[in-house]
């Protein structure tokens, strides 16, 4: 499991959460260079 910092909705419960990759980003996550995948390590906005 890949973790990142918690979004504002979860931060009161825990300081990290799983990375959730949007469908539009699947190709970058699965087939792109490591740098492109690394940019996806961010809290889910909603």
Secondary structure, 3 states (H helix, E strand, C coil): CCEEECCCCCCCCCCEEECCCCHHHHHHHHHCCHHHHHCCCCCCCC
